[in-house]
């Protein structure tokens, strides 16, 4: 499910797997963790919160780990994998990586989310937008 779908769950998942350690994934993971879900975050990059100060991200990860979050990231020897909902078919690790199976009740894909700024009147308010902020719509980028 997307992060939008995670807002409409009608019960707390036992195990929540989040693909993407950006602000949206971590924020929603934190909400569901506080409600009782066991949260695991998988990140392709070598750190959480890309685009933020490295020391802030490092300290935030420590805080979340103390709260009970589990992280799987590139620096821990993990590589990009395809997350599959069913158990059928062969499991193949990404090039250079070892296979690892993660079980979850819900998988939330929180990668490629972009802000929805169209129609907010930001230019008229004098707010300068860069490429990251001037997006037309919210979308999810899916791996090929």
C-alpha positions in Angstrom: 0.0 0.0 0.0 1.0 3.6 -0.3 1.4 6.0 2.5 -2.1 7.3 1.7 -3.5 3.8 2.2 -1.7 3.6 5.5 -3.9 6.4 6.8 -7.0 4.4 6.2 -6.1 1.1 7.9 -9.0 0.0 10.2 -6.7 -2.0 12.6 -3.1 -1.9 13.8 -1.0 -4.3 11.8 1.1 -6.7 13.9 4.1 -6.3 11.6 4.5 -3.3 9.3 7.3 -3.2 6.7 8.1 0.2 5.3 10.0 0.5 2.0 11.7 3.9 2.1 13.2 5.8 5.1 12.2 9.3 4.1 10.1 11.7 6.2 6.7 10.2 5.2 7.6 6.6 5.8 9.2 7.3 9.2 6.4 9.5 10.3 3.7 7.0 9.5 5.9 4.2 10.9 6.2 6.1 14.1 2.4 6.5 14.3 1.7 2.8 13.8 4.5 1.8 16.1 3.0 3.9 18.9 -0.3 2.2 18.3 1.4 -1.2 18.7 2.8 -2.3 15.3 6.3 -3.9 15.0 8.0 -1.7 12.4 10.8 -2.6 10.0 12.2 0.0 7.6 14.0 -1.1 4.4 16.1 1.7 2.8 18.1 1.4 -0.5 20.5 4.2 0.5 23.1 4.0 3.2 21.1 6.3 5.6 17.7 7.4 6.6 16.2 10.8 5.7 18.1 11.6 2.5 18.4 15.4 2.0 18.6 16.2 5.7 21.7 16.9 7.8 23.6 13.6 8.3 24.1 14.0 12.0 20.4 14.8 12.5 19.5 11.7 10.5 22.0 9.5 12.5 20.6 10.7 15.9 17.0 10.3 14.7 17.7 6.7 13.7 19.2 6.0 17.1 16.1 7.4 18.8 13.8 5.2 16.6 15.9 2.1 17.2 15.6 2.7 21.0 11.9 2.9 20.5 11.9 -0.5 18.8 12.2 0.2 15.0 14.3 -2.2 13.0 16.3 -0.9 10.0 17.7 -2.7 6.9 19.9 -0.3 4.9 22.7 -0.5 2.3 25.4 0.0 4.9 24.2 -3.1 6.7 24.9 -5.2 3.6 21.4 -5.0 2.2 20.6 -4.2 -1.4 17.5 -3.3 -3.3 15.0 -6.2 -3.4 11.6 -6.6 -4.8 8.9 -6.8 -2.1 6.3 -9.5 -3.0 3.0 -10.0 -1.4 2.8 -13.8 -2.0 5.2 -16.6 -1.1 5.1 -18.3 -4.5 8.0 -18.5 -6.9 11.7 -18.5 -6.4 13.4 -15.8 -4.3 16.3 -14.2 -6.0 18.6 -11.7 -4.2 19.8 -8.6 -6.0 23.2 -8.7 -7.5 25.8 -8.9 -4.8 23.3 -9.4 -2.0 22.3 -12.4 0.1 18.6 -13.4 0.1 16.6 -12.4 3.2 13.0 -13.0 3.7 11.1 -10.4 5.8 7.5 -11.2 6.9 4.9 -8.5 7.4 1.2 -8.1 7.7 1.3 -4.8 5.7 3.9 -3.5 3.3 3.9 0.3 2.9 5.8 1.7 -0.1 7.0 5.2 0.9 9.4 6.0 -1.9 9.1 8.6 -4.6 6.4 10.6 -2.9 6.5 14.2 -3.9 4.7 17.3 -2.5 1.4 18.4 -4.0 1.8 22.2 -4.4 -0.4 23.0 -7.4 -3.1 25.5 -6.6 -1.8 26.5 -3.2 -0.9 30.0 -4.2 2.7 29.7 -3.2 4.1 32.0 -5.9 1.5 34.6 -5.1 2.6 34.4 -1.5 6.2 35.1 -2.5 7.4 31.6 -1.8 10.2 30.6 -4.2 10.0 27.0 -5.4 12.8 24.8 -6.6 12.5 21.5 -8.6 11.8 19.5 -5.5 8.9 21.7 -4.3 7.3 22.6 -7.6 5.5 19.3 -8.4 2.2 19.0 -10.1 0.7 16.0 -8.2 1.4 13.4 -5.6 2.5 10.1 -7.2 4.4 6.9 -6.4 7.3 5.9 -8.5 7.4 2.1 -9.0 10.5 0.1 -9.8 10.7 -1.2 -13.4 
